[in-house]
Amino acid sequence: MESIPFDKRSGKIWFNGKPLNWSDVKIHVLSHGLHYASCVFEGERVYDGEIFKLHEHTERYFILLQD
């Protein structure tokens, strides 16, 4: 299976508080979050305007923050 490079993907990604085109999102090569994992990320899917398994995602997020 061939993967699509991130800068060639279509659609939007949430970045700095707003949805942007994949190709417009740039991150500095020395980003602390990228190199040192100083960020926590939890992907959530939305179906019909509702976050799928919101309670489970939120619990997992807080568990990650405690470690």
ABEGO torsion letter per residue (X at the ends): XBBBBAAABBEBBBBGGBBBBAAABBBBAABAAAAAGABBBBBBBBBGGBBBGAAAAAAAAAAAAAX
